[in-house]
Structure formats: C-alpha cells, structure tokens
Amino acid sequence: MSQSAAKRVFICGSALRGQPDHGNLQSATFIKEAHTRPMYRLHAAADGWHPAIYAVDADGISIPGEVYELTQEQYDHLLSTEPPNMYPGDVVLEEGEVLTAMLYPRELVEQYNWLDISHLGGWAAYKASVINA
C-alpha cells in the first residue's frame, strides 16, 4: 500500500469518538456509524482497559462501532498504539462489507477469564455502565 493509499477500518473500542484513545486515530476521516453482523463476542480486557472481540459460530452479537478512512501512516500509528496480543483481522458489517478491525485471540480471553460484556451492547455502553455504577 502506498503512503497515500487509504484504508477503511472498523473501530469499536477505546478509539471511538468520546473515548480516551480517540486521538490515536489522528485526523482520520470519519465515514459512518456501523454494526457488525451478529457473529462476535465482546469482552472487557485487562480489567476494562480495552475491548477484546473475536468471531464465534453461535451466540454472537452485533457490535456497534464507527468506520474511519486512514492513510497508511495513520494506520501504522494506530497499530503501534494497540495493546499486546491485539491483531488486525476482518470483521463483517451488517450490509456485508468486510473491514479491518482490532481483534483479540479467543483463547487468551478465555485463559484470563475476562468479563463478557456482549449483553451491554458495545464498548461505549460498557464504559458508561462502569462510570454510572
């Protein structure tokens, strides 16, 4: 990918608008709000420091998020700010579009027994529930 090429990325965690790591997107272009198809689980990783999502064959939810267009430089910067073990992988949006998102290995989520927050309806909803608890 050339330095000027753009990449669309699905953001569903601490880099969302209004969340503390939004600045990690630098001046990336906001495209739209979006939801994944209901084929993922969402966990509060590292004591709620960041989300962990992974695909499942059953009992998945639709995760809300935002789509951004990033230059290669912005994308590289975003990757450099992600926690250990997070990796870029494909997610499928409701309308079938496949975008890159930051995923987390399911086996590590299970090993650490991180809280499943799928029922809360997204990372921003989880963070709001913690603040209001």
C-alpha positions as MATLAB code, in Angstrom:
seq = 'MSQSAAKRVFICGSALRGQPDHGNLQSATFIKEAHTRPMYRLHAAADGWHPAIYAVDADGISIPGEVYELTQEQYDHLLSTEPPNMYPGDVVLEEGEVLTAMLYPRELVEQYNWLDISHLGGWAAYKASVINA';
ca = [
       0.000    0.000    0.000;
       1.427    3.361   -0.913;
       1.840    6.093    1.680;
      -1.119    7.964    0.184;
      -3.438    4.938   -0.087;
      -6.463    4.913    2.197;
      -7.725    2.017    4.293;
     -11.156    1.745    5.889;
     -11.121    0.441    9.454;
     -13.932   -0.532   11.851;
     -13.367    0.956   15.322;
     -15.383   -0.448   18.229;
     -13.428    0.310   21.400;
     -11.350    2.918   23.162;
     -10.673    4.874   19.931;
     -14.374    5.616   19.350;
     -15.494    9.244   19.397;
     -15.799   10.327   23.021;
     -13.436    7.606   24.278;
      -9.963    8.283   25.719;
      -7.936    6.832   22.836;
      -9.802    8.591   20.021;
      -6.702   10.722   19.421;
      -4.857    7.585   18.287;
      -6.788    7.927   15.026;
      -5.045   11.259   14.477;
      -7.008   13.143   11.812;
      -8.548   10.047   10.189;
     -11.755   10.691    8.281;
     -14.967    9.546    9.975;
     -17.126    7.732    7.406;
     -20.154    6.383    9.282;
     -21.530    4.578   12.285;
     -21.904    0.861   11.661;
     -22.664   -2.521   13.244;
     -21.102   -5.894   12.632;
     -23.167   -8.906   11.748;
     -24.171  -10.788   14.928;
     -21.188  -13.122   14.918;
     -18.849  -11.711   17.576;
     -18.394  -11.645   21.357;
     -17.148   -8.604   23.274;
     -15.121   -8.737   26.497;
     -13.616   -6.170   28.852;
      -9.906   -6.978   28.640;
      -7.198   -6.112   31.147;
      -9.620   -5.005   33.881;
     -11.695   -2.976   31.443;
      -8.780   -1.130   29.889;
      -9.679   -2.117   26.331;
     -12.148   -4.337   24.480;
     -11.444   -7.802   23.170;
     -13.573   -9.091   20.298;
     -13.487  -12.355   18.422;
     -15.724  -14.226   15.982;
     -17.977  -17.080   17.124;
     -20.072  -19.693   15.341;
     -23.081  -19.255   17.670;
     -24.452  -16.775   20.231;
     -22.754  -13.786   18.645;
     -23.860  -10.180   18.898;
     -23.821   -7.229   16.536;
     -21.117   -4.868   17.766;
     -21.649   -1.136   17.228;
     -18.765    0.976   16.039;
     -17.509    3.549   13.603;
     -15.847    3.335   10.203;
     -12.838    5.545    9.509;
     -10.649    6.046    6.491;
      -6.969    6.123    7.411;
      -3.825    6.788    5.441;
      -1.133    4.128    5.704;
       0.750    6.397    8.118;
      -2.334    6.799   10.344;
      -2.999    3.054   10.211;
       0.595    2.252   11.174;
       0.337    4.710   14.073;
      -2.929    3.139   15.244;
      -1.361   -0.331   15.193;
       1.592    0.942   17.226;
      -0.767    2.111   19.994;
      -2.688   -1.153   20.363;
      -2.181   -3.372   23.433;
      -0.145   -6.579   23.206;
      -1.848   -9.544   21.511;
      -4.355   -7.427   19.589;
      -4.116   -8.010   15.873;
      -5.782   -6.653   12.734;
      -8.366   -9.010   11.296;
     -11.509   -8.956    9.203;
     -14.988   -8.185   10.519;
     -18.200   -8.333    8.529;
     -20.581   -5.390    8.794;
     -24.375   -5.761    8.682;
     -24.550   -4.947    4.976;
     -21.776   -7.437    4.159;
     -18.841   -5.054    3.845;
     -15.617   -6.616    5.164;
     -13.287   -4.244    7.012;
     -10.237   -4.483    9.222;
     -10.743   -4.250   12.991;
      -8.584   -4.988   16.005;
      -9.315   -8.494   17.271;
      -8.106  -10.461   20.280;
      -7.310  -14.178   20.447;
     -10.280  -16.023   21.956;
      -8.009  -18.486   23.750;
      -6.360  -15.636   25.684;
      -9.720  -14.081   26.579;
     -10.783  -17.450   27.983;
      -7.436  -18.014   29.720;
      -7.694  -14.657   31.514;
     -11.433  -15.157   32.122;
     -12.178  -11.584   31.093;
     -15.716  -10.320   31.654;
     -18.096  -10.931   28.736;
     -19.841   -7.605   28.152;
     -21.645   -8.600   24.968;
     -25.058   -8.134   26.607;
     -24.368   -4.432   27.223;
     -24.425   -3.518   23.541;
     -20.941   -2.209   22.849;
     -17.820   -0.720   24.365;
     -19.210    2.788   24.935;
     -22.258    1.297   26.705;
     -19.965   -0.796   28.904;
     -17.815    2.207   29.839;
     -20.937    4.249   30.620;
     -22.244    1.434   32.852;
     -18.959    1.347   34.788;
     -18.955    5.118   35.285;
     -22.590    5.096   36.403;
     -22.220    2.070   38.696;
];
